Structure formats: structure tokens, C-alpha cells
Amino acid sequence: MSRLAGKIAFVTGASSGIGEATAIRFAEEGATVVLCGRRAEPLHNVRDRIVQAGGKAEIAVADVSVESAYVEVLEATARQHGRLDILVNNAMAFTWGAVEGMSTEDWHANFKTTVDGTFWGTRTAVRLMKAQGGGSIVNIASICGLFGTAWMSGYSAAKAAVINFSRAVASEGATSGVRCNVVIPGVVDTPAMAGMMNDPKARGNTEKLIPMKRVGLPVEVANAIVFLASDEASYVTGASLNVDGGRSADLYTVLE
């Protein structure tokens, strides 16, 4: 039986990487998936793949770092389908740089999509889901939100905020049937990581630090998201699920 049959799911950052893999897996599990992103063309490509495979998918072009745009497409989805069962806040943005040289603008750039967008989407979804009797929100953080990461202080702070924000939301929504959980990926082979993944030395050094000795695949993160979004996780809220090949569990990595 399909785990998400009849569910209406909304996924941000759905044009590539973890968002794309999640949308495809949701459709495979029977959900009608609304793909959200800033650019229409890559969203159409993902939708076409889903439809050609027999799934159901729609497109919502919006920049989730703009409050009015994000809220509008979420509310429109709920109006069109009569409900919103699942929200995945996956879209993110980040800047690199040492803290002493980071501008205030660069600092805030890490928060606008990752934190503000997650807040706007979650707030809207909670309102909609409470009114309909429940729903599931899965926010995507990062292993950088658990540990300090050099030259990514803004991104690390933003992802840490997502983790604790989600825990608080879980407590607030528990009695109304609204679950909120977090998936925390480690290093995953996505377009955002292409620079490092395409450099054999950088990739090799990264893989040495991971107990499983490899980087993750987007579908491996998507599988965790499917579980938390589904009724199989009906007694799970406020949880943080690490999908990182064991990296966060290992204090001293054994290098071969």
C-alpha cells in the first residue's frame, strides 16, 4: 500500500537535489506533490518525470524568501485541494566566508530563506493543519547546525535555528495533531555540493571523515523525509533524524 496515498504535499526547493528526490518519492508513495521553486523550467522537468512515471505533480513558482509569495502559494494549494497534509521546508541559501570579513548583508542572506522562509511556511501550515485536524511538517536542517563549520558560520547558525524552532513548533502542535520534525543531512551529492564532489581530492578527504566512507545520495535523505511525513511516524514529533553516514555519531574518525 502506498504510504502517502491521497495526501497533498508541498515541497520547497523541489527543482533539484534533496527537494527533487523528495518530490519524486512522495509521488511514488501516492501523494499529489506541489513543487515549489524560483524558476519554472527546472520545476517543469521534475514534474514531467513524475507524471511520466504515473504520479501526480503540480508547480508553484515562488521565492520562499519573500513572505507574501510563499504564503500565497501555500494558501492557494490548500484552497485548490481542500487541505494541506504535508509541508517540507527544504529551500535554503548560504554564503561562504570567514566571520571577520563577513558583511551584515551576507550574514542575513543565510537566514532569509533558511530561517525566515521556514518560519513563514511553518506558521502558515500550522494554521491550515490545525483547522483540518492535523498534518506533518518536515524541516530540513544540516549537520552544520549541530557542529561549528569553519567559513560557514552564518549557515551553521541558520540551520541550528531551524532545529530548535522545529522542536518548539512540535510542542505547540502536538495536541492538535500537527507534527513537526527535522531531517539533518550530512554531506550529500547534490548540485549545491558539485564543486566539492567534482574535485577528487576534496571528495576523497570528505569521505575519509564519514564512518560509512561515502557521501549520501539525495534519495537516502528523501526516504527519511517520507517516513516522517507518513502515518508510520504518527507518534513522532519534535525529532531530529540524522542522515549522515554516521558522521555526527563519531567523535574520532579512524582514517585509513
C-alpha positions as YAML, in Angstrom:
chain: A
units: angstrom
residues:
- id: 1
  name: MET
  ca: [0.00, 0.00, 0.00]
- id: 2
  name: SER
  ca: [1.26, 3.50, -0.85]
- id: 3
  name: ARG
  ca: [2.19, 5.30, 2.34]
- id: 4
  name: LEU
  ca: [1.06, 8.75, 1.20]
- id: 5
  name: ALA
  ca: [-1.99, 7.86, -0.90]
- id: 6
  name: GLY
  ca: [-4.39, 10.78, -1.17]
- id: 7
  name: LYS
  ca: [-2.09, 13.21, 0.64]
- id: 8
  name: ILE
  ca: [-1.41, 16.75, -0.58]
- id: 9
  name: ALA
  ca: [2.28, 17.53, -0.15]
- id: 10
  name: PHE
  ca: [4.16, 20.79, -0.73]
- id: 11
  name: VAL
  ca: [7.95, 20.70, -1.20]
- id: 12
  name: THR
  ca: [10.17, 23.79, -1.44]
- id: 13
  name: GLY
  ca: [13.47, 23.75, -3.30]
- id: 14
  name: ALA
  ca: [11.96, 20.97, -5.40]
- id: 15
  name: SER
  ca: [13.86, 21.62, -8.63]
- id: 16
  name: SER
  ca: [17.00, 19.68, -7.71]
- id: 17
  name: GLY
  ca: [18.88, 17.73, -5.08]
- id: 18
  name: ILE
  ca: [17.08, 16.64, -1.92]
- id: 19
  name: GLY
  ca: [13.90, 18.53, -2.85]
- id: 20
  name: GLU
  ca: [13.67, 16.86, -6.23]
- id: 21
  name: ALA
  ca: [14.31, 13.41, -4.76]
- id: 22
  name: THR
  ca: [11.70, 14.02, -2.06]
- id: 23
  name: ALA
  ca: [9.07, 15.13, -4.55]
- id: 24
  name: ILE
  ca: [9.67, 12.03, -6.67]
- id: 25
  name: ARG
  ca: [9.49, 9.72, -3.65]
- id: 26
  name: PHE
  ca: [6.30, 11.40, -2.41]
- id: 27
  name: ALA
  ca: [4.68, 10.86, -5.80]
- id: 28
  name: GLU
  ca: [5.82, 7.22, -5.81]
- id: 29
  name: GLU
  ca: [4.09, 6.82, -2.46]
- id: 30
  name: GLY
  ca: [0.80, 8.17, -3.86]
- id: 31
  name: ALA
  ca: [0.84, 11.84, -2.86]
- id: 32
  name: THR
  ca: [-0.13, 14.75, -5.06]
- id: 33
  name: VAL
  ca: [3.03, 16.85, -4.90]
- id: 34
  name: VAL
  ca: [3.24, 20.62, -5.35]
- id: 35
  name: LEU
  ca: [6.74, 21.52, -6.48]
- id: 36
  name: CYS
  ca: [7.90, 24.94, -5.32]
- id: 37
  name: GLY
  ca: [10.93, 26.85, -6.55]
- id: 38
  name: ARG
  ca: [12.03, 30.17, -8.00]
- id: 39
  name: ARG
  ca: [12.48, 29.00, -11.61]
- id: 40
  name: ALA
  ca: [9.77, 27.38, -13.67]
- id: 41
  name: GLU
  ca: [11.85, 25.40, -16.16]
- id: 42
  name: PRO
  ca: [13.58, 23.00, -13.73]
- id: 43
  name: LEU
  ca: [10.28, 22.53, -11.88]
- id: 44
  name: HIS
  ca: [8.63, 21.53, -15.16]
- id: 45
  name: ASN
  ca: [11.40, 19.00, -15.72]
- id: 46
  name: VAL
  ca: [10.77, 17.37, -12.34]
- id: 47
  name: ARG
  ca: [7.02, 17.45, -12.81]
- id: 48
  name: ASP
  ca: [7.35, 15.80, -16.23]
- id: 49
  name: ARG
  ca: [9.41, 12.98, -14.73]
- id: 50
  name: ILE
  ca: [6.78, 12.40, -12.06]
- id: 51
  name: VAL
  ca: [3.84, 12.50, -14.46]
- id: 52
  name: GLN
  ca: [5.56, 10.23, -16.97]
- id: 53
  name: ALA
  ca: [6.06, 7.71, -14.17]
- id: 54
  name: GLY
  ca: [2.34, 7.84, -13.38]
- id: 55
  name: GLY
  ca: [2.46, 10.23, -10.44]
- id: 56
  name: LYS
  ca: [0.66, 13.48, -9.70]
- id: 57
  name: ALA
  ca: [2.54, 16.76, -9.53]
- id: 58
  name: GLU
  ca: [1.88, 20.47, -9.85]
- id: 59
  name: ILE
  ca: [4.07, 23.57, -9.93]
- id: 60
  name: ALA
  ca: [4.11, 26.65, -7.71]
- id: 61
  name: VAL
  ca: [6.71, 29.20, -8.79]
- id: 62
  name: ALA
  ca: [7.62, 31.33, -5.77]
- id: 63
  name: ASP
  ca: [10.60, 32.68, -3.87]
- id: 64
  name: VAL
  ca: [10.18, 31.45, -0.29]
- id: 65
  name: SER
  ca: [12.41, 34.27, 0.97]
- id: 66
  name: VAL
  ca: [9.50, 36.62, 0.12]
- id: 67
  name: GLU
  ca: [6.82, 36.25, 2.77]
- id: 68
  name: SER
  ca: [3.81, 37.23, 0.68]
- id: 69
  name: ALA
  ca: [4.83, 34.98, -2.23]
- id: 70
  name: TYR
  ca: [5.36, 31.92, -0.05]
- id: 71
  name: VAL
  ca: [2.20, 32.34, 1.99]
- id: 72
  name: GLU
  ca: [0.16, 32.91, -1.16]
- id: 73
  name: VAL
  ca: [1.18, 29.64, -2.86]
- id: 74
  name: LEU
  ca: [0.66, 27.61, 0.30]
- id: 75
  name: GLU
  ca: [-2.79, 29.01, 0.90]
- id: 76
  name: ALA
  ca: [-3.65, 28.58, -2.79]
- id: 77
  name: THR
  ca: [-2.67, 24.91, -2.58]
- id: 78
  name: ALA
  ca: [-4.94, 24.39, 0.41]
- id: 79
  name: ARG
  ca: [-7.83, 26.16, -1.31]
- id: 80
  name: GLN
  ca: [-7.44, 24.19, -4.51]
- id: 81
  name: HIS
  ca: [-7.21, 20.78, -2.87]
- id: 82
  name: GLY
  ca: [-9.24, 21.43, 0.25]
- id: 83
  name: ARG
  ca: [-6.30, 20.65, 2.54]
- id: 84
  name: LEU
  ca: [-2.53, 20.61, 3.05]
- id: 85
  name: ASP
  ca: [-1.27, 17.37, 4.58]
- id: 86
  name: ILE
  ca: [2.50, 17.67, 4.30]
- id: 87
  name: LEU
  ca: [4.96, 20.55, 4.10]
- id: 88
  name: VAL
  ca: [8.68, 20.09, 3.51]
- id: 89
  name: ASN
  ca: [10.74, 23.23, 4.04]
- id: 90
  name: ASN
  ca: [13.82, 22.29, 2.07]
- id: 91
  name: ALA
  ca: [14.82, 25.52, 0.26]
- id: 92
  name: MET
  ca: [17.97, 27.17, 1.58]
- id: 93
  name: ALA
  ca: [20.63, 29.71, 0.74]
- id: 94
  name: PHE
  ca: [24.07, 30.27, 2.18]
- id: 95
  name: THR
  ca: [27.22, 32.34, 1.90]
- id: 96
  name: TRP
  ca: [30.83, 31.35, 2.48]
- id: 97
  name: GLY
  ca: [33.44, 33.38, 4.29]
- id: 98
  name: ALA
  ca: [35.43, 33.93, 7.47]
- id: 99
  name: VAL
  ca: [33.46, 35.69, 10.18]
- id: 100
  name: GLU
  ca: [35.84, 38.67, 10.40]
- id: 101
  name: GLY
  ca: [35.23, 39.51, 6.77]
- id: 102
  name: MET
  ca: [31.51, 38.74, 6.64]
- id: 103
  name: SER
  ca: [29.23, 41.67, 5.88]
- id: 104
  name: THR
  ca: [25.93, 42.11, 7.63]
- id: 105
  name: GLU
  ca: [24.24, 41.55, 4.27]
- id: 106
  name: ASP
  ca: [25.99, 38.21, 3.84]
- id: 107
  name: TRP
  ca: [25.07, 37.20, 7.39]
- id: 108
  name: HIS
  ca: [21.40, 37.93, 6.81]
- id: 109
  name: ALA
  ca: [21.48, 36.13, 3.44]
- id: 110
  name: ASN
  ca: [21.91, 32.87, 5.36]
- id: 111
  name: PHE
  ca: [18.71, 33.47, 7.29]
- id: 112
  name: LYS
  ca: [16.27, 34.92, 4.75]
- id: 113
  name: THR
  ca: [15.41, 31.66, 3.01]
- id: 114
  name: THR
  ca: [16.59, 29.07, 5.54]
- id: 115
  name: VAL
  ca: [15.08, 30.55, 8.69]
- id: 116
  name: ASP
  ca: [12.55, 33.20, 7.65]
- id: 117
  name: GLY
  ca: [11.19, 31.03, 4.84]
- id: 118
  name: THR
  ca: [10.91, 28.04, 7.15]
- id: 119
  name: PHE
  ca: [9.11, 30.21, 9.70]
- id: 120
  name: TRP
  ca: [6.63, 31.65, 7.18]
- id: 121
  name: GLY
  ca: [5.89, 28.24, 5.69]
- id: 122
  name: THR
  ca: [5.58, 26.52, 9.05]
- id: 123
  name: ARG
  ca: [3.37, 29.24, 10.51]
- id: 124
  name: THR
  ca: [1.00, 29.05, 7.54]
- id: 125
  name: ALA
  ca: [0.97, 25.25, 7.54]
- id: 126
  name: VAL
  ca: [0.25, 25.06, 11.27]
- id: 127
  name: ARG
  ca: [-2.78, 27.30, 10.85]
- id: 128
  name: LEU
  ca: [-4.08, 25.25, 7.93]
- id: 129
  name: MET
  ca: [-3.33, 21.89, 9.51]
- id: 130
  name: LYS
  ca: [-4.90, 22.74, 12.86]
- id: 131
  name: ALA
  ca: [-8.10, 23.74, 11.08]
- id: 132
  name: GLN
  ca: [-8.26, 20.41, 9.22]
- id: 133
  name: GLY
  ca: [-7.33, 18.25, 12.22]
- id: 134
  name: GLY
  ca: [-3.64, 17.54, 11.63]
- id: 135
  name: GLY
  ca: [-0.72, 17.31, 9.28]
- id: 136
  name: SER
  ca: [3.02, 16.78, 9.07]
- id: 137
  name: ILE
  ca: [5.79, 19.36, 8.69]
- id: 138
  name: VAL
  ca: [9.35, 18.25, 7.94]
- id: 139
  name: ASN
  ca: [12.02, 20.92, 8.07]
- id: 140
  name: ILE
  ca: [15.44, 20.26, 6.57]
- id: 141
  name: ALA
  ca: [18.45, 21.29, 8.61]
- id: 142
  name: SER
  ca: [22.10, 20.27, 8.20]
- id: 143
  name: ILE
  ca: [24.89, 18.65, 10.13]
- id: 144
  name: CYS
  ca: [26.35, 22.17, 10.13]
- id: 145
  name: GLY
  ca: [23.57, 23.07, 12.55]
- id: 146
  name: LEU
  ca: [24.95, 20.56, 15.05]
- id: 147
  name: PHE
  ca: [28.64, 21.42, 14.82]
- id: 148
  name: GLY
  ca: [30.52, 24.59, 14.03]
- id: 149
  name: THR
  ca: [31.77, 24.70, 10.46]
- id: 150
  name: ALA
  ca: [34.62, 26.99, 9.51]
- id: 151
  name: TRP
  ca: [33.77, 29.63, 6.87]
- id: 152
  name: MET
  ca: [30.08, 28.77, 7.21]
- id: 153
  name: SER
  ca: [29.19, 30.46, 10.48]
- id: 154
  name: GLY
  ca: [26.06, 32.09, 9.10]
- id: 155
  name: TYR
  ca: [24.78, 28.87, 7.53]
- id: 156
  name: SER
  ca: [25.59, 26.89, 10.68]
- id: 157
  name: ALA
  ca: [23.69, 29.37, 12.82]
- id: 158
  name: ALA
  ca: [20.71, 29.34, 10.48]
- id: 159
  name: LYS
  ca: [20.44, 25.55, 10.41]
- id: 160
  name: ALA
  ca: [20.79, 25.38, 14.22]
- id: 161
  name: ALA
  ca: [17.86, 27.79, 14.42]
- id: 162
  name: VAL
  ca: [15.77, 25.52, 12.20]
- id: 163
  name: ILE
  ca: [16.37, 22.58, 14.56]
- id: 164
  name: ASN
  ca: [15.25, 24.32, 17.76]
- id: 165
  name: PHE
  ca: [12.44, 26.22, 16.04]
- id: 166
  name: SER
  ca: [11.03, 22.91, 14.85]
- id: 167
  name: ARG
  ca: [11.18, 21.41, 18.34]
- id: 168
  name: ALA
  ca: [9.20, 24.32, 19.73]
- id: 169
  name: VAL
  ca: [6.61, 24.05, 16.96]
- id: 170
  name: ALA
  ca: [6.27, 20.32, 17.68]
- id: 171
  name: SER
  ca: [5.37, 21.08, 21.28]
- id: 172
  name: GLU
  ca: [2.80, 23.66, 20.25]
- id: 173
  name: GLY
  ca: [1.15, 21.49, 17.62]
- id: 174
  name: ALA
  ca: [1.11, 18.15, 19.41]
- id: 175
  name: THR
  ca: [-2.38, 18.36, 20.88]
- id: 176
  name: SER
  ca: [-3.81, 19.47, 17.52]
- id: 177
  name: GLY
  ca: [-2.38, 16.59, 15.50]
- id: 178
  name: VAL
  ca: [0.25, 18.75, 13.82]
- id: 179
  name: ARG
  ca: [3.63, 17.03, 13.84]
- id: 180
  name: CYS
  ca: [6.88, 18.84, 13.15]
- id: 181
  name: ASN
  ca: [10.18, 17.02, 12.71]
- id: 182
  name: VAL
  ca: [13.64, 17.73, 11.33]
- id: 183
  name: VAL
  ca: [15.87, 15.79, 8.97]
- id: 184
  name: ILE
  ca: [19.56, 16.59, 9.35]
- id: 185
  name: PRO
  ca: [21.58, 15.58, 6.28]
- id: 186
  name: GLY
  ca: [25.32, 15.24, 6.28]
- id: 187
  name: VAL
  ca: [27.30, 15.64, 3.07]
- id: 188
  name: VAL
  ca: [25.02, 14.75, 0.17]
- id: 189
  name: ASP
  ca: [25.83, 14.62, -3.53]
- id: 190
  name: THR
  ca: [23.64, 17.48, -4.75]
- id: 191
  name: PRO
  ca: [24.16, 20.29, -7.28]
- id: 192
  name: ALA
  ca: [24.88, 22.66, -4.38]
- id: 193
  name: MET
  ca: [27.88, 20.49, -3.49]
- id: 194
  name: ALA
  ca: [29.04, 19.97, -7.09]
- id: 195
  name: GLY
  ca: [32.21, 21.98, -6.64]
- id: 196
  name: MET
  ca: [33.49, 19.69, -3.91]
- id: 197
  name: MET
  ca: [32.00, 16.49, -5.31]
- id: 198
  name: ASN
  ca: [33.74, 17.02, -8.67]
- id: 199
  name: ASP
  ca: [37.14, 17.53, -7.05]
- id: 200
  name: PRO
  ca: [38.59, 14.04, -6.42]
- id: 201
  name: LYS
  ca: [40.88, 15.22, -3.63]
- id: 202
  name: ALA
  ca: [38.19, 17.19, -1.80]
- id: 203
  name: ARG
  ca: [35.67, 14.38, -2.19]
- id: 204
  name: GLY
  ca: [38.18, 11.80, -1.02]
- id: 205
  name: ASN
  ca: [39.13, 13.81, 2.06]
- id: 206
  name: THR
  ca: [35.45, 14.28, 2.90]
- id: 207
  name: GLU
  ca: [34.67, 10.59, 2.51]
- id: 208
  name: LYS
  ca: [37.51, 9.69, 4.89]
- id: 209
  name: LEU
  ca: [35.77, 11.63, 7.66]
- id: 210
  name: ILE
  ca: [32.48, 9.76, 7.26]
- id: 211
  name: PRO
  ca: [32.27, 6.38, 9.04]
- id: 212
  name: MET
  ca: [30.46, 4.84, 6.05]
- id: 213
  name: LYS
  ca: [33.26, 6.20, 3.81]
- id: 214
  name: ARG
  ca: [30.97, 7.75, 1.23]
- id: 215
  name: VAL
  ca: [28.76, 10.78, 0.72]
- id: 216
  name: GLY
  ca: [24.99, 10.40, 0.77]
- id: 217
  name: LEU
  ca: [22.54, 10.31, -2.09]
- id: 218
  name: PRO
  ca: [19.55, 12.67, -2.25]
- id: 219
  name: VAL
  ca: [17.14, 9.72, -2.30]
- id: 220
  name: GLU
  ca: [18.59, 8.47, 1.00]
- id: 221
  name: VAL
  ca: [17.59, 11.73, 2.64]
- id: 222
  name: ALA
  ca: [14.25, 11.67, 0.83]
- id: 223
  name: ASN
  ca: [13.48, 8.23, 2.26]
- id: 224
  name: ALA
  ca: [13.84, 9.62, 5.78]
- id: 225
  name: ILE
  ca: [11.57, 12.53, 4.90]
- id: 226
  name: VAL
  ca: [8.93, 10.14, 3.53]
- id: 227
  name: PHE
  ca: [8.91, 8.24, 6.82]
- id: 228
  name: LEU
  ca: [8.48, 11.35, 8.97]
- id: 229
  name: ALA
  ca: [5.79, 12.70, 6.65]
- id: 230
  name: SER
  ca: [3.82, 9.46, 6.68]
- id: 231
  name: ASP
  ca: [1.42, 8.00, 9.22]
- id: 232
  name: GLU
  ca: [4.10, 5.44, 10.07]
- id: 233
  name: ALA
  ca: [5.61, 8.26, 12.15]
- id: 234
  name: SER
  ca: [2.27, 9.10, 13.81]
- id: 235
  name: TYR
  ca: [3.87, 9.11, 17.30]
- id: 236
  name: VAL
  ca: [6.98, 11.01, 16.22]
- id: 237
  name: THR
  ca: [7.16, 14.77, 16.67]
- id: 238
  name: GLY
  ca: [9.97, 17.09, 17.72]
- id: 239
  name: ALA
  ca: [12.51, 14.55, 16.49]
- id: 240
  name: SER
  ca: [15.75, 15.23, 14.67]
- id: 241
  name: LEU
  ca: [16.76, 12.42, 12.32]
- id: 242
  name: ASN
  ca: [20.39, 12.49, 11.25]
- id: 243
  name: VAL
  ca: [21.08, 11.12, 7.76]
- id: 244
  name: ASP
  ca: [24.82, 11.49, 7.60]
- id: 245
  name: GLY
  ca: [26.56, 8.14, 7.25]
- id: 246
  name: GLY
  ca: [27.38, 8.17, 10.96]
- id: 247
  name: ARG
  ca: [29.34, 11.43, 10.89]
- id: 248
  name: SER
  ca: [27.58, 13.06, 13.83]
- id: 249
  name: ALA
  ca: [27.91, 9.90, 15.96]
- id: 250
  name: ASP
  ca: [31.68, 9.68, 15.60]
- id: 251
  name: LEU
  ca: [33.93, 11.82, 17.78]
- id: 252
  name: TYR
  ca: [37.23, 10.47, 16.47]
- id: 253
  name: THR
  ca: [37.12, 9.20, 12.91]
- id: 254
  name: VAL
  ca: [39.55, 6.42, 12.12]
- id: 255
  name: LEU
  ca: [41.44, 7.40, 8.96]
- id: 256
  name: GLU
  ca: [42.69, 4.58, 6.79]
...
